[in-house]
C-alpha cells in the first residue's frame, strides 16, 4: 500500500508511522529522515538543503520534492510506502500525484488523518520536560514525578521553547492554515480516512489498522 499520514504536531505521527509501516511491511519515509540522510551522505541535494537548514529557513519545495523522488525510487519502496511529513500542502500533494502517475504508474491508496483535539495537543506538548543531561523526555501529567530532576540520570529537567503553550498554539495555527486545504484535497480525491488519535498508543494503532482494513475492503 501507498499511504500518507497527516496530523497536527503532537498527534503521534512518528510513533504511529513506525508501527503501521512495520505491520504493512512497507518502509516508513519521513522528510526528516530524508534530510538527515542526504546531509550526512554529502549528496548534492543534501548540500543545498543544509544551506537553508543552517539559516533556520524552510527547505524549498523543489529540493524537498527531489529528495522524496529519489527516496521513492529505491527498491524497498517499489511496492508500497508510508509517507510521514510529506506532502505538507496542496501544491506538494499535486506534485506527488503527478510524480507517482508519470514515473511509476501508481497512485496513493489512502491518506490517514490522525485527529486530535487542540486542547489535547497543547496538554501533550506543553507538559513535556526534557532532561538537560541525557535528553530523555518526561511528562508532568503522565509520569509520577515530584521534582524537576530526571529519574534516569539526575539531570535537570527543562521546558523547550517550542513546547511552551503559546508556541504550541501558534504551531497549530500554522498547521491548520497549511493543512486544512490538504485534508480537503484528499477528501475530494476520495482517499481520506480520519481516526481518533487520543488514548494509549496501542489503541490508536489498532484504530489505524482497522481503518486501513475497512478501506481496503
N, C-alpha and C positions, 0 to 999 in steps of 0.2 A: 504493500500500500504506500501511497504518497500522501503524506499528511502534513498540514501546517498547524502549529499550536499557537494560539493567541491568548492574551490575558493581561491584565494590568500588573504593574510592579507589585510584588508580594503575593501573587496568586499561586505561586509554587510551580511555575512553568518548568524551571530547570529540573526539579525533582521528578515531576510527573513525566517530563520528556524522557528521562533516563529509564524509568520503569516501563513506560508504554513502548518505547523503541525496543527494549530488551524483549518484551513479551511478543512483539511482532517480528522480531529478528531482522530489524532494519537499522541502519545507522542513525544516531541522533546527530543532527547537523545544526550547530548554533553559530551565529555570526561571531560571537566572542571567541569560540574555538578556532574558527577560520582565520580571524585576525591574528590571534596569537601564533598559529602555525605558520602563517605567511611571514610575520615579522621575525620569529625565531629562525625560520628557514632562510631568511635573507632573499626572498623572491622579489622580483621587480614590483609586483603589486604590494608586497609587504613593505618595501621601502617607501612607496608612495603613500600608503596608509599611515605609516609611522610619522610622516611629516605632519599630518593633521592631528594624529593622536597626541604627539608631543606638545602641540599647541593647545590641546584641550578642545579641538574642533571636531565636529562630526565628520566621519569619513564620507566623501561624496558618493551618491548613489552609483555612479558608473564604476567606481572602484569596488564597492561592495558587491554589485551585481557580477562583475568579472570574477571576483573570488568565489562567489556562490556557483557560478557556471563551472569553474574549474573543479570545485568540490563535487558537484553533481555528476561530473564526467568520470569520476573514479569508479572502479569496478564494483565496490561494495554498495553503491547507490543505484546500480543499474536496474534493480527490480523493486526498489522502494526506498523511502527515507522518511524521517520526521524532521521538519524544519522548525527550529525554535529561534525566534528573534528576527526572522525574515519571512515574508515581507513586512515592513512597518507602515506602509502607506499604499494608497491605491496605485500610483504610478509603478511602484515596485511590483505590486501584485499583477498588474497588466503585463509588465515585462517578463515576469516569471511564467505567466500563462503562455505568452508567445514563444518564450525560450523552450519550454517543455514540448510544445507542439512542433516547432520547426526543427529542433535539434534531436529530439528523442521520440517524436510521435507519441507523446504521453500527455497526461493531464493529472491534476490533483484529484484524489479520491475524496478527501474530507478535510475540512477546516474545523478543528475542535477548539471551542472558546471556553476558557476557564472563567466562570462568572463568580465574582466576589463582591460583596457589598463594600462601599468605600470606607465606612467606619471600621469594618473588619480588617481591611488592608492597613489602615492607619494604626490599628491596635497591634497588628503583626509586626510592622516595621518600626514604629516609634518605641515599641517595648524592647527592641533588641539592644544588647550591650555587648561590646567587643572587648576581648582581653588584649591589653596593650603589650603583653609579653608573648603569648603563644598564638593569639589570633582567634581563639575559639569564641563562638557567639553563644550568648546566653539570652534568656528572655525573662523579663521581670514578672510576667504572669504565669508562664509555663514551667519555669524552673524554681525549685524550692530554695530560694536564696534570701539570706537575711542581711547581706552586706554587698559592697561593690568590689569584692575580691573573687578572682577566678578560682573555682574549687579544684581545677586540674593542676595549675602551676603556681597559684598565689599571686599572680599579676593583677594590676588594677584594671577594672572594667570602665569603659567609657562609651558614650553615645556618639556614633559617627555623625558628621554633619548631614549626610543625606538620609539619615534615619530620624531627624527631627520632624515633629509633626507638620510644621509649616512647609518644610521642604517636600515631605511625602505628599501632602495635598497638592502642591504645585506639580509634582511629577504626575499625579493622577489627572490633573487638568490637561497637561501636555498629552498624556496618553489618550485621553478622551477626544481631544481635538484631532489627533493624528489617526487614531484607530477606529473611531466610530464609523467614518466613511469606509474603512477597510472591511469592517464587520458587515456593513450594509452591502458592499460589493460582493462578498462571498455568499451572503444570504440570497442575493439576486441570482447568483450562479447555481443556487440550489444545493450547495455542499456544506453549509454551515450547520454545526450542531453545538449547542451550548450545554454545559453541565455545571452543577453547583460544586464549587471548589472549596467549600467550607467543610471542616471536620478533619478527622485523622487522615494522614497521608494514604494509608492503605485503602480507606473507604473511598477517597476521591479517585484513586487509581482504578478501583473496581467500577465506579460510575463511568469513568472514561472508557474502559474496555467494553463495558456493556453497551455504551452509546455506539462504539465502533461496530460491535457485533450486530446491533439493530440496524445500523446504517447499511452494512454490507448485505443484510437480509439473510 
